[in-house]
Amino acid sequence: MKKTILLTLLITVVYVLHHDFWNWKKVEPLVLGFLPIGLAYHVAYSIVAAITMALLVRCAWPKHLDEDEQSKPEIRRDAK
């Protein structure tokens, strides 16, 4: 139950952070001297989103989906 609440909270935070309206009109400052702040934000956001998806797969993937595939007998369809 606690894990579900934490994952839901994480998804909500990542969703809210996706709408970065505070960076839309900013041209300065440049990150690392050449990267606009909005683009740098989206690079960081993409990394956070990828980590979030990895956590979801690791912690919330239904285990029974993998077990069912392994226990099914292989069906040969090329036999006549």
C-alpha positions as CSV (number, residue, x, y, z in Angstrom):
1,M,0.0,0.0,0.0
2,K,2.8,2.4,0.9
3,K,4.6,1.6,-2.3
4,T,1.5,2.3,-4.4
5,I,1.1,5.7,-2.7
6,L,4.7,6.6,-3.2
7,L,4.7,5.6,-6.9
8,T,1.4,7.5,-7.5
9,L,2.9,10.6,-5.8
10,L,6.1,10.2,-8.0
11,I,4.0,10.0,-11.2
12,T,2.0,13.1,-10.1
13,V,5.1,15.1,-9.4
14,V,6.7,14.1,-12.8
15,Y,3.4,15.0,-14.6
16,V,3.2,18.4,-12.9
17,L,6.9,19.1,-13.7
18,H,6.3,18.4,-17.3
19,H,4.4,21.7,-17.7
20,D,7.3,24.0,-17.3
21,F,5.5,27.3,-18.0
22,W,8.0,29.2,-15.9
23,N,10.8,28.7,-18.5
24,W,8.8,29.6,-21.6
25,K,9.9,33.2,-22.0
26,K,13.4,32.9,-20.5
27,V,16.3,33.2,-22.9
28,E,18.9,33.8,-20.3
29,P,20.7,32.3,-18.5
30,L,22.4,29.8,-20.8
31,V,23.4,26.5,-19.1
32,L,27.0,25.6,-19.8
33,G,27.3,28.8,-21.8
34,F,25.3,27.5,-24.9
35,L,22.2,25.6,-23.8
36,P,18.9,27.6,-23.3
37,I,17.4,27.0,-19.9
38,G,14.2,25.5,-21.3
39,L,16.1,22.9,-23.3
40,A,18.3,22.1,-20.3
41,Y,15.2,21.6,-18.2
42,H,13.8,19.2,-20.7
43,V,17.0,17.2,-20.8
44,A,16.9,16.9,-17.0
45,Y,13.1,16.1,-17.2
46,S,13.7,13.3,-19.7
47,I,16.2,11.7,-17.4
48,V,13.9,11.9,-14.5
49,A,11.0,10.5,-16.6
50,A,13.2,7.6,-17.7
51,I,14.2,6.8,-14.1
52,T,10.5,7.0,-13.1
53,M,9.6,4.5,-15.8
54,A,12.4,2.1,-14.7
55,L,11.1,2.3,-11.2
56,L,7.6,1.6,-12.3
57,V,8.7,-1.5,-14.3
58,R,10.8,-2.8,-11.4
59,C,8.3,-2.1,-8.6
60,A,4.8,-2.2,-10.2
61,W,5.1,-4.7,-13.1
62,P,2.5,-7.5,-12.6
63,K,4.6,-10.6,-11.9
64,H,1.8,-13.0,-13.1
65,L,2.2,-11.7,-16.7
66,D,5.7,-13.2,-16.9
67,E,4.8,-16.4,-15.2
68,D,2.0,-17.2,-17.5
69,E,4.2,-16.9,-20.6
70,Q,6.8,-19.3,-19.2
71,S,4.3,-22.0,-18.2
72,K,2.4,-22.2,-21.5
73,P,3.5,-25.1,-23.7
74,E,5.0,-24.1,-27.1
75,I,2.5,-24.5,-29.9
76,R,3.8,-25.5,-33.3
77,R,1.8,-23.9,-36.1
78,D,3.9,-25.0,-39.0
79,A,3.0,-28.7,-38.7
80,K,0.4,-30.0,-41.2
